[in-house]
Every structure is written in structure tokens, then in C-alpha cells.
Amino acid sequence: MFCTNCGRKLDPEDVFCPGCGKKVEKESKGAPIPSGVIPKKRKSSKAWAWAILSLVVICGLALGGYFLWGKGSEGSSLYPVVVNGKWGYIDKTGKIVINPQFDEAWPFSEGLASVEVGGKWGYIDKTGKIVINPQFDEAWPFSEGLASVEVGGKWGYIDKTGRYVWEPTN
């Protein structure tokens, strides 16, 4: 059974067409589809599942970016920027706050940022002052007061003073 107005498939108990709202006439029940009318297909539940999954992924990426690079990680964030091959930091207005002087730089985390100088990594504060001398082959951001660092292929953890709390091991 199909609606004579829109061609939608009807259930035997339908009084009104769920597609166009036209009252189903008794003689239209079981009537053939009118010429030129294509019955509408219902969207599959798979399409809805993909739409919801896509929305969850987009929201997750947005929140991740917010906490990694935006205000979620630091109250008044400074952002790494490269000028003429050297890295420095700008504020949210684009003003240079820490002059470009580093070979590489990462975002601030817990008030410190890892920077590379002469092939070694250390940490600076938000004024640009080196607070942990560059001495590491790799240096990751601080999390809960500790940062993972590599020296000579061995990894360990340091606190915000640069003191090892876990000596580098394989």
C-alpha cells in the first residue's frame, strides 16, 4: 500500500500518511505508486550511528585541543611561535612575550615549558628565564609536578627544580 500523494509505503492501520500527512482514502490502500513518484526510503540506523560517532569524535578533538593548547592547560596561556627559525612565545593577542631565541619550544604546562637550546632540552618559566638548564636529550611537559626526560637513551622523571625523583633507566 502506497500514498497516492507522495508514494510513501503505508501500513494497513495508517489513517494519515506519515510522509505528507494526507488522509489515506480507502481506495488508495493497496493502490499502485503513482507515476513519477518515488517512494522515500527510511534512513538506516547506521547513518544515525555514524552521525553520533562523528559528533563525539569532533567534540573530543575540540576538548583535547582546548586542554592541550588553550586555556584549559594554563590560565593565561602563552603560545609557541617560530620567527626566522627561532622559537619564542606570544600571548593570545599575538604580542611577542618571550623573544624567539630557542631552537624548538613546546607549550607551557604547570608554569614551565620545555625548550631546546644547542641540541639539549631544558625548561623556562613564563618570563623566559631558564629554570632547569638544557641538559636532556628529550624533555616532556610537566604533569602533576613531574616531567619525563631522556638522557643517553634512558628515561627518568624530574620535579620542577630539575632534581631526579626517578633516575634514568632503560
C-alpha positions as CSV (number, residue, x, y, z in Angstrom):
1,M,0.0,0.0,0.0
2,F,1.3,3.4,-1.0
3,C,0.1,7.0,-0.6
4,T,-1.3,8.4,-3.8
5,N,0.1,11.8,-3.0
6,C,3.8,11.2,-2.1
7,G,4.2,7.5,-2.8
8,R,5.3,6.5,0.7
9,K,4.7,2.9,1.7
10,L,1.7,2.7,4.2
11,D,0.9,0.3,7.0
12,P,-2.6,-1.2,6.8
13,E,-3.6,0.7,10.0
14,D,-2.5,4.2,8.8
15,V,-5.2,6.8,8.7
16,F,-2.9,9.6,7.6
17,C,0.2,9.3,5.5
18,P,3.3,9.6,7.8
19,G,5.2,11.2,4.9
20,C,2.9,14.0,3.7
21,G,0.0,13.9,6.2
22,K,-2.7,13.4,3.6
23,K,-5.7,11.3,4.8
24,V,-5.5,7.8,3.4
25,E,-8.5,7.2,1.3
26,K,-9.9,3.7,1.4
27,E,-9.5,3.2,-2.3
28,S,-5.8,4.3,-2.1
29,K,-4.9,1.4,0.2
30,G,-3.1,-1.1,-2.0
31,A,-3.1,1.3,-4.9
32,P,-0.1,1.3,-7.1
33,I,2.5,4.0,-6.8
34,P,1.5,7.0,-9.0
35,S,3.8,7.6,-12.0
36,G,6.6,10.0,-11.3
37,V,6.5,9.4,-7.5
38,I,9.5,7.7,-6.0
39,P,8.9,6.1,-2.6
40,K,11.1,7.6,0.2
41,K,13.4,5.3,2.0
42,R,13.8,5.5,5.7
43,K,17.3,6.5,6.9
44,S,19.1,3.5,8.2
45,S,20.2,3.3,11.9
46,K,23.8,3.0,10.6
47,A,23.6,6.6,9.3
48,W,22.5,7.8,12.7
49,A,25.2,5.8,14.4
50,W,27.9,7.3,12.2
51,A,26.5,10.8,12.7
52,I,26.6,10.4,16.5
53,L,30.1,8.8,16.4
54,S,31.3,11.7,14.2
55,L,29.9,14.3,16.7
56,V,31.6,12.5,19.6
57,V,34.9,12.5,17.8
58,I,34.7,16.1,16.9
59,C,33.8,17.1,20.4
60,G,36.6,15.0,21.8
61,L,39.1,16.6,19.4
62,A,37.9,20.1,20.3
63,L,38.2,19.4,24.1
64,G,41.6,17.9,23.6
65,G,42.8,20.9,21.7
66,Y,41.3,23.2,24.4
67,F,43.1,21.4,27.2
68,L,46.4,20.8,25.3
69,W,46.8,24.2,23.6
70,G,44.2,26.5,25.1
71,K,43.1,27.9,28.3
72,G,42.3,24.5,29.7
73,S,46.0,23.8,30.3
74,E,47.1,27.3,31.6
75,G,45.1,30.2,32.9
76,S,46.8,32.9,30.8
77,S,48.4,30.9,28.0
78,L,51.4,31.7,26.0
79,Y,51.8,30.1,22.7
80,P,54.9,28.8,20.9
81,V,55.8,30.7,17.7
82,V,58.7,30.5,15.3
83,V,60.2,33.6,13.8
84,N,63.2,33.4,11.4
85,G,63.9,29.9,12.5
86,K,63.9,30.6,16.3
87,W,61.1,29.8,18.7
88,G,59.6,32.2,21.2
89,Y,56.1,32.8,22.8
90,I,53.2,35.1,22.0
91,D,50.1,35.9,24.1
92,K,46.5,35.5,22.9
93,T,46.7,38.9,21.2
94,G,49.7,37.9,19.1
95,K,52.2,40.1,21.0
96,I,55.6,38.5,21.5
97,V,56.1,38.0,25.2
98,I,59.3,35.8,25.1
99,N,61.6,36.7,22.3
100,P,62.4,34.0,19.7
101,Q,65.7,32.5,20.9
102,F,65.2,28.8,21.2
103,D,65.8,26.0,18.6
104,E,62.4,24.5,19.5
105,A,59.7,25.1,22.1
106,W,56.7,23.4,23.5
107,P,53.5,24.8,25.2
108,F,53.6,25.7,28.9
109,S,52.4,23.1,31.3
110,E,52.1,23.8,35.0
111,G,54.0,27.1,34.6
112,L,57.0,25.7,32.7
113,A,57.8,25.0,29.1
114,S,60.4,22.7,27.6
115,V,62.8,24.4,25.2
116,E,65.7,23.2,23.1
117,V,69.0,25.1,23.1
118,G,72.0,23.8,21.3
119,G,70.6,20.3,20.9
120,K,69.7,19.9,24.6
121,W,66.4,20.4,26.3
122,G,65.6,22.4,29.5
123,Y,62.7,24.4,30.9
124,I,61.8,28.0,31.1
125,D,59.2,29.9,33.2
126,K,56.7,32.4,31.8
127,T,59.2,35.3,31.9
128,G,61.6,33.3,29.6
129,K,64.1,32.6,32.3
130,I,65.8,29.2,32.1
131,V,64.8,27.5,35.4
132,I,66.2,24.0,34.5
133,N,69.3,24.1,32.4
134,P,69.2,22.4,29.0
135,Q,70.8,19.0,29.7
136,F,68.3,16.5,28.4
137,D,68.1,14.7,25.0
138,E,64.3,14.8,25.3
139,A,62.0,16.6,27.7
140,W,58.2,16.2,28.0
141,P,55.7,18.6,29.6
142,F,55.1,18.6,33.4
143,S,52.1,16.7,34.7
144,E,51.2,16.6,38.4
145,G,54.6,18.1,39.2
146,L,56.8,15.7,37.2
147,A,58.3,15.6,33.7
148,S,59.7,12.7,31.8
149,V,63.2,13.3,30.5
150,E,65.7,11.3,28.4
151,V,69.5,11.3,28.9
152,G,71.7,8.9,26.8
153,G,68.7,6.7,25.8
154,K,67.5,6.3,29.4
155,W,64.3,7.8,30.7
156,G,63.6,9.3,34.2
157,Y,61.4,11.8,36.0
158,I,62.4,15.2,37.3
159,D,60.5,17.6,39.6
160,K,60.1,21.3,38.9
161,T,63.5,22.1,40.4
162,G,65.2,19.7,38.0
163,R,66.0,17.1,40.7
164,Y,65.5,13.5,39.7
165,V,62.7,11.7,41.5
166,W,63.3,8.6,39.3
167,E,66.8,8.2,38.0
168,P,67.0,7.5,34.2
169,T,66.8,3.8,33.5
170,N,66.1,1.6,30.4
